[in-house]
Amino acid sequence: MLQDSELLKKEKLVVFIKKIINEIFSFSLILYLILFLLEEIKPNFVLNYLNLNSFLILVVVSGILTVLTKSDDINKLDKTEKKTKKIDYIFAFILGAIGGIVTYYKIKEIENWLSLVISLVIFILIFLIALLFLDNSENHK
């Protein structure tokens, strides 16, 4: 009986470490993308203080560890059932809008109507892909 208890504790510790690795990857990827976006909008705004290439190494290493340690065990700690809410759709819309605006900002030198069309297509694609991920994650539950 004592060995079962110790085995259960070790299993919980392994699952906890896997979840930490997963969270580090998620956080570092989002932070990297935000910093990269800031650098694209305003050059040398981030590079004066932080080398993005060094930060990218953290993202890649934590991503590789996440893929290697990914399993369904992580979901054992999180027993709450997550459903798609209205805020998820609003967030997908906002992400699409940000993508469209950044695209327009980067290609505004092209003919005005063409850059607007491309930006609108990017907005729609990002929004639809986000909706696809929301629906896909809901169907796996």
C-alpha positions in Angstrom: 0.0 0.0 0.0 2.9 2.3 0.8 4.5 1.7 -2.6 1.2 2.6 -4.4 1.1 5.9 -2.5 4.7 6.7 -3.4 4.1 5.7 -7.0 1.0 8.0 -7.1 3.1 10.9 -5.7 5.8 10.3 -8.3 3.2 10.2 -11.1 1.6 13.5 -9.9 5.1 15.1 -9.8 5.8 14.0 -13.3 2.5 15.3 -14.5 3.1 18.6 -12.7 6.6 19.0 -14.3 5.0 18.3 -17.7 2.4 21.0 -17.1 5.1 23.5 -16.0 7.1 22.8 -19.2 3.9 23.3 -21.2 3.1 26.6 -19.5 6.7 27.9 -20.0 6.4 27.2 -23.7 3.0 28.9 -23.9 4.1 32.0 -22.0 7.5 32.3 -23.8 5.9 31.9 -27.2 3.2 34.6 -26.6 5.8 36.9 -25.1 8.2 36.4 -28.0 5.4 37.1 -30.5 4.4 40.3 -28.7 8.0 41.5 -28.6 8.6 40.6 -32.2 5.4 42.5 -33.2 6.6 45.5 -31.2 10.0 45.3 -32.9 8.3 45.2 -36.4 6.1 48.2 -35.6 8.8 50.3 -34.0 12.4 49.2 -35.0 15.0 49.0 -32.2 12.3 49.4 -29.6 13.0 45.9 -28.2 16.5 45.2 -29.6 18.0 48.1 -27.6 17.2 46.1 -24.4 16.8 42.5 -25.4 18.2 40.1 -28.0 15.2 38.4 -29.6 17.4 35.6 -31.0 18.4 34.5 -27.5 14.8 34.6 -26.4 13.8 32.5 -29.5 16.2 29.8 -28.2 14.1 29.6 -25.0 10.9 29.3 -27.1 12.4 26.5 -29.3 13.9 24.5 -26.4 10.7 24.7 -24.4 8.7 23.9 -27.5 10.8 20.8 -28.1 10.4 19.7 -24.5 6.7 20.3 -24.7 6.3 18.1 -27.7 8.5 15.4 -26.2 6.7 15.3 -22.9 3.2 15.9 -24.2 0.6 13.4 -23.1 -2.9 13.1 -21.8 -1.6 12.9 -18.3 -1.5 16.7 -18.2 -5.3 16.8 -18.3 -5.5 14.7 -15.1 -4.7 17.7 -13.0 -7.2 19.9 -14.8 -10.5 18.3 -14.2 -12.6 21.3 -15.1 -14.6 21.0 -18.3 -14.0 24.0 -20.6 -16.7 25.1 -23.0 -16.4 27.8 -25.7 -17.7 31.1 -24.3 -18.6 34.4 -25.9 -15.3 35.9 -24.8 -13.5 33.2 -26.9 -15.2 34.4 -30.0 -14.5 38.1 -29.1 -10.9 37.2 -28.6 -10.7 35.4 -32.0 -12.2 38.5 -33.6 -9.7 40.8 -31.9 -6.8 38.6 -33.0 -8.1 38.7 -36.5 -8.5 42.5 -36.4 -4.9 42.9 -35.0 -3.6 40.7 -37.7 -5.4 42.7 -40.4 -4.2 46.0 -39.0 -0.6 44.9 -38.7 -0.8 43.6 -42.3 -2.2 46.8 -43.6 0.5 48.8 -41.7 3.3 46.7 -43.2 2.0 46.8 -46.8 0.3 50.2 -47.0 2.8 51.3 -49.7 0.9 49.1 -52.2 -2.1 50.6 -53.9 -4.6 51.6 -51.3 -7.4 49.3 -52.3 -5.1 46.3 -52.7 -3.6 46.7 -49.3 -7.2 46.9 -47.8 -8.3 43.8 -49.6 -5.2 41.8 -48.5 -5.7 43.0 -44.9 -9.3 42.1 -44.9 -8.5 38.6 -46.2 -5.8 38.2 -43.5 -8.4 39.3 -40.9 -10.9 36.7 -42.2 -8.4 33.9 -42.3 -7.1 34.5 -38.8 -10.7 34.8 -37.4 -11.8 31.5 -39.2 -8.7 29.6 -38.1 -9.2 30.7 -34.5 -12.8 29.6 -34.7 -11.6 26.3 -36.2 -9.3 25.8 -33.2 -12.1 26.6 -30.8 -14.5 24.1 -32.4 -11.8 21.5 -32.7 -10.8 21.7 -29.0 -14.5 21.5 -28.1 -15.1 18.3 -30.2 -12.2 16.5 -28.5 -13.7 16.7 -25.0 
